[in-house]
Amino acid sequence: MREERKKRLIKKARSKPALIREAKAMLCKAELTDAITDAMVNDRGELGYVLSVLKERPRTFNPYLLKGMTVYKEPKALDKKTAELVAVGAAAALHCEHCLEAHMGRAIAEGATLDEIMDTLLVAGSIAESSLYSVAFRKYKQLEGKMKKGGAEKG
């Protein structure tokens, strides 16, 4: 009985690299790129600039889009509207105008209100401001410490 179980485990272990190779090969296929592109265009009406450029490299485009689909279209614990509002906040904090436009539109399509988008932007702005102060004040205090160690403060 143990010998049989051991053989099954060995066979299963050997099949994992083959499964990985198969998945990688599938991710490189232009047919997958075409299917994903068709789904995106049917859903959104267009592919968008970044995705159009990435499409030139199926091995990068395919996993990128599949990941995006799981994050925005099929989140595990968030509803789609909340996932899009999180994307709006991140896009705002990162100053990505095109991302803001796309995710605001998708948030509205998922049922978000203008007030919810405004609240999201205000929260993102507060976090971005705190992040700025956190970094800048640390550098300021380092400079202040160096100047105090070096004698009289300048300027």
C-alpha positions as CSV (number, residue, x, y, z in Angstrom):
1,M,0.0,0.0,0.0
2,R,2.8,2.4,0.9
3,E,4.6,1.6,-2.3
4,E,1.5,2.4,-4.4
5,R,1.1,5.8,-2.6
6,K,4.8,6.5,-3.1
7,K,4.5,5.9,-6.9
8,R,1.5,8.2,-7.1
9,L,3.3,10.9,-5.3
10,I,6.4,10.6,-7.6
11,K,4.1,10.6,-10.7
12,K,2.3,13.7,-9.4
13,A,5.6,15.5,-8.6
14,R,6.9,14.8,-12.2
15,S,3.7,16.1,-13.7
16,K,4.0,19.6,-12.1
17,P,6.9,20.8,-14.3
18,A,5.0,19.6,-17.3
19,L,1.9,21.5,-16.2
20,I,3.9,24.6,-15.7
21,R,5.4,24.3,-19.2
22,E,2.0,23.8,-20.6
23,A,0.6,26.9,-18.8
24,K,3.6,29.0,-20.0
25,A,3.1,27.8,-23.6
26,M,-0.6,28.7,-23.4
27,L,0.2,32.2,-22.1
28,C,2.4,32.8,-25.1
29,K,-0.2,31.9,-27.7
30,A,-1.5,34.6,-30.0
31,E,-4.9,32.9,-30.0
32,L,-5.2,33.6,-26.3
33,T,-4.2,37.2,-26.9
34,D,-7.0,37.5,-29.6
35,A,-9.6,36.0,-27.3
36,I,-8.7,38.3,-24.4
37,T,-8.6,41.3,-26.7
38,D,-12.0,40.4,-28.1
39,A,-13.4,40.1,-24.6
40,M,-11.9,43.4,-23.6
41,V,-13.2,45.3,-26.6
42,N,-16.7,43.7,-26.3
43,D,-16.7,44.8,-22.6
44,R,-15.2,48.3,-22.8
45,G,-15.4,49.3,-26.5
46,E,-11.6,49.7,-26.8
47,L,-8.4,48.2,-25.7
48,G,-6.6,51.4,-24.6
49,Y,-3.1,52.6,-25.2
50,V,-1.1,50.6,-22.6
51,L,-2.9,47.4,-23.5
52,S,-2.5,48.0,-27.2
53,V,1.3,48.3,-26.7
54,L,1.4,45.3,-24.4
55,K,-0.5,43.3,-27.0
56,E,2.6,43.2,-29.2
57,R,4.1,40.8,-26.6
58,P,1.5,38.0,-25.9
59,R,3.7,36.4,-23.3
60,T,3.4,39.6,-21.2
61,F,0.0,40.8,-22.4
62,N,-1.8,37.5,-21.6
63,P,-0.8,37.1,-17.9
64,Y,-1.1,40.9,-17.3
65,L,-4.7,40.9,-18.6
66,L,-5.7,37.6,-16.9
67,K,-4.4,39.0,-13.6
68,G,-6.3,42.2,-14.2
69,M,-9.5,40.3,-14.8
70,T,-9.2,38.5,-11.5
71,V,-8.5,41.8,-9.7
72,Y,-11.2,43.9,-11.2
73,K,-13.8,41.5,-12.6
74,E,-13.6,38.7,-10.1
75,P,-12.2,40.0,-6.8
76,K,-12.5,37.5,-4.0
77,A,-13.7,39.6,-1.1
78,L,-14.6,43.0,-2.6
79,D,-17.5,43.8,-4.9
80,K,-16.6,45.2,-8.4
81,K,-17.6,48.7,-7.5
82,T,-15.3,48.8,-4.4
83,A,-12.4,47.3,-6.4
84,E,-12.8,50.1,-9.0
85,L,-13.0,52.7,-6.3
86,V,-9.7,51.4,-4.8
87,A,-8.3,51.7,-8.3
88,V,-9.5,55.3,-8.5
89,G,-7.7,56.1,-5.2
90,A,-4.5,54.4,-6.3
91,A,-4.6,56.1,-9.7
92,A,-5.2,59.5,-8.0
93,A,-2.3,59.0,-5.6
94,L,0.0,57.9,-8.4
95,H,-1.0,60.9,-10.7
96,C,-2.1,58.6,-13.5
97,E,-4.6,60.6,-15.6
98,H,-5.4,57.9,-18.0
99,C,-5.9,55.4,-15.2
100,L,-8.2,57.8,-13.4
101,E,-10.3,58.3,-16.4
102,A,-10.6,54.6,-17.1
103,H,-11.3,53.6,-13.5
104,M,-13.7,56.4,-12.8
105,G,-15.7,55.3,-15.8
106,R,-15.7,51.7,-14.7
107,A,-16.6,52.7,-11.1
108,I,-19.6,54.5,-12.5
109,A,-20.5,51.5,-14.6
110,E,-20.3,49.3,-11.5
111,G,-22.8,51.6,-9.7
112,A,-20.5,54.2,-8.0
113,T,-21.9,57.7,-7.5
114,L,-20.1,60.9,-8.0
115,D,-20.1,61.4,-4.2
116,E,-18.4,58.0,-3.7
117,I,-15.7,58.9,-6.3
118,M,-15.2,62.3,-4.6
119,D,-14.8,60.6,-1.2
120,T,-12.3,58.2,-2.7
121,L,-10.3,61.0,-4.2
122,L,-10.3,62.9,-0.9
123,V,-9.1,59.8,1.0
124,A,-6.4,59.2,-1.7
125,G,-5.3,62.8,-1.4
126,S,-5.0,62.6,2.4
127,I,-2.9,59.5,2.1
128,A,-0.8,61.1,-0.6
129,E,-0.3,64.2,1.5
130,S,0.6,62.1,4.6
131,S,3.1,60.1,2.5
132,L,4.7,63.4,1.2
133,Y,5.0,64.7,4.8
134,S,6.4,61.4,6.1
135,V,9.2,61.3,3.5
136,A,9.9,65.0,3.5
137,F,9.8,65.5,7.3
138,R,12.2,62.6,7.8
139,K,14.7,64.2,5.3
140,Y,14.2,67.6,6.9
141,K,14.9,66.1,10.4
142,Q,18.0,64.4,9.0
143,L,19.2,67.7,7.6
144,E,18.4,69.5,10.8
145,G,20.4,66.9,12.8
146,K,23.4,67.2,10.5
147,M,23.3,71.0,10.7
148,K,23.1,70.9,14.5
149,K,26.0,68.5,14.7
150,G,28.0,70.7,12.4
151,G,27.6,73.8,14.5
152,A,25.5,76.8,13.9
153,E,22.5,76.5,11.7
154,K,22.8,78.0,8.3
155,G,20.2,80.1,6.6
